[in-house]
Amino acid sequence: MATYTSVSELLASYKSRFIPENAGGVDTVIQINLEGTPDEAFYVEIHNQECVVEAGAHEAPVLTVSATVEDWLKLNNHEVNPMLLMMQGKLKVEGPLHMAARFQTMFRD
């Protein structure tokens, strides 16, 4: 499993780690807002078992996730439990929680 040290490194990995067969029937946009570094907002659009990652804010995301850069990297490096971050108020999720859980299953470690 790779260890990500920067958001740009992590974003570059999403396309290659995407598992299309786990995204069957998914048509969604997940906005990810990261605090602590300027311009650290991006979104992941999943449609027709394809994944596109874009910088910036999407006009109509289905799910919005907010965290610090540090916590987002820890989460993606499997160093912290997402439920623990949510209970501590460090990971905020707006929208259907089942989509947040499913998001994790669509990417290889």
JONOR-V863624 format. One record per backbone hydrogen bond with DSSP energy under -0.5 kcal/mol. NH is the residue of the N-H (numbers start at 1). CO is the residue of the C=O. If there is no record, write none. Layout:
[[NH & CO] [NH & CO]]
This chain:
[[2 & 109] [4 & 2] [10 & 6] [11 & 7] [12 & 8] [13 & 9] [13 & 10] [14 & 10] [14 & 11] [15 & 11] [16 & 12] [17 & 13] [18 & 14] [19 & 106] [20 & 18] [22 & 19] [23 & 20] [24 & 21] [26 & 23] [28 & 46] [30 & 44] [31 & 29] [31 & 63] [32 & 42] [33 & 31] [33 & 65] [34 & 32] [34 & 40] [35 & 33] [35 & 67] [40 & 37] [42 & 32] [43 & 54] [44 & 30] [45 & 43] [45 & 52] [46 & 28] [46 & 44] [47 & 45] [47 & 50] [49 & 26] [50 & 47] [52 & 45] [54 & 43] [56 & 41] [61 & 58] [62 & 29] [63 & 29] [64 & 94] [65 & 31] [66 & 92] [67 & 33] [69 & 35] [72 & 68] [73 & 69] [74 & 70] [75 & 71] [76 & 72] [77 & 73] [78 & 75] [79 & 74] [80 & 74] [85 & 81] [86 & 82] [87 & 83] [88 & 84] [89 & 86] [90 & 85] [91 & 85] [92 & 66] [94 & 64] [95 & 93] [99 & 96] [100 & 96] [101 & 97] [102 & 98] [103 & 99] [104 & 100] [105 & 101] [105 & 102] [106 & 102] [106 & 103] [107 & 104] [108 & 17]]
